[in-house]
């Protein structure tokens, strides 16, 4: 299965809606989208992973890189994830502490930018 | 018998051979997942196996092409466990046997090389990394079959 990356704008936020699988083959697509958003001035990104069927360390690495990039511009990157199979990899790596994890995009958008 | 195995029960049900390149990781993951689904094993085990396979493949890709040799992946489902073994012809054995970092540092971590093995160690019940004669390594992973709590594998 491939990875689809859809970008929506909601207020001051860019919401990335991901569908499919994120691994060493597909993760570069997500990375490029995040890089383009940050380089284009985005300071608030919400990554919606509710339709992601699979995530591994490469995808996680892209998210961490995105978090670092946007934090350097005093922005935020929040994750929307409720599936156990997605949350588990955040838990195993301890990166659940590094990200703001939310149950819905609406919840993520309620957080102030500095909360990420 | 599986390369790192030690008995008649280690006859693999699935053998895959492919170049250590990103475009083949999904195929390997789905092939092993199909084997798990054939046995109606729990969904959480299916997800763990898929992640273990993907991380093993990612490790092999990070380890380099191994002089053009393919990666070999073996999988078996036994009554109480799933056994996976990756024969990685690349250069990663020294890094692999060093063990996981004590703490993951998001400011320093080069993610393409460091996270896969810690995830595997956190995911599976047994892991054995064995240097192969000459070059490369065997990465053997065992996942126990536990009582189903969330339904059988159907995703």
HADDOCK unambig.tbl for C-alpha pairs under 7 A between the chains (distance, minus, plus):
assign (segid A and resid 24 and name CA) (segid B and resid 22 and name CA) 5.55 0.50 0.50
assign (segid A and resid 24 and name CA) (segid B and resid 58 and name CA) 6.63 0.50 0.50
assign (segid A and resid 25 and name CA) (segid B and resid 22 and name CA) 4.60 0.50 0.50
assign (segid A and resid 25 and name CA) (segid B and resid 23 and name CA) 5.50 0.50 0.50
assign (segid A and resid 56 and name CA) (segid B and resid 51 and name CA) 6.31 0.50 0.50
assign (segid A and resid 56 and name CA) (segid B and resid 54 and name CA) 6.92 0.50 0.50
assign (segid A and resid 56 and name CA) (segid B and resid 55 and name CA) 6.88 0.50 0.50
assign (segid A and resid 57 and name CA) (segid B and resid 115 and name CA) 6.04 0.50 0.50
assign (segid A and resid 57 and name CA) (segid B and resid 116 and name CA) 6.04 0.50 0.50
assign (segid A and resid 58 and name CA) (segid B and resid 111 and name CA) 6.79 0.50 0.50
assign (segid A and resid 58 and name CA) (segid B and resid 112 and name CA) 6.23 0.50 0.50
assign (segid A and resid 61 and name CA) (segid B and resid 111 and name CA) 5.13 0.50 0.50
assign (segid A and resid 64 and name CA) (segid B and resid 106 and name CA) 6.95 0.50 0.50
assign (segid A and resid 85 and name CA) (segid B and resid 47 and name CA) 6.45 0.50 0.50
assign (segid A and resid 92 and name CA) (segid B and resid 119 and name CA) 6.43 0.50 0.50
assign (segid A and resid 92 and name CA) (segid B and resid 122 and name CA) 6.09 0.50 0.50
assign (segid A and resid 93 and name CA) (segid B and resid 119 and name CA) 6.63 0.50 0.50
